[in-house]
Amino acid sequence: DRLAQLLSLAREEAQGRGRPIRLAADRHGYRFVLLSERRWVPLEGDEQLRARSWEAPTILEVKRPDGAREVEFGRDAVDVPFTIVLARDDASATIVANGLGFFEVR
């Protein structure tokens, strides 16, 4: 649930800044990065979108209809819909984004 809320916040932040924000994740944690001078740099100074660690090693898989493997938000009000599958041990959860700012945890 927390990640879904942060994705919504990152989407709003990207629109407000007029600059793309992307989710970056590995087995140990996740963070949000900002496109600055043609480079992705950590989003700093934002308590809500700070880097976070998973409670245990977690695999994050992104599924998009265009085949891209990133979650990225830009200035547009409509994004490419996507699904994130989070897997840890024998458990999994799915976040479904409709491209209009609605994030559902299943």
Sequence and secondary structure as in RCSB ss.txt:
>XXXX:A:sequence
DRLAQLLSLAREEAQGRGRPIRLAADRHGYRFVLLSERRWVPLEGDEQLRARSWEAPTILEVKRPDGAREVEFGR
DAVDVPFTIVLARDDASATIVANGLGFFEVR
>XXXX:A:secstr
 HHHHHHHHHHHHHHHHTS EEEEE SSEEEEEEEETTEEEE  S STT  EE SS  EEEEE TT    EEE S
SS    EEEEEEETTEEEEEEE SSS EEE 
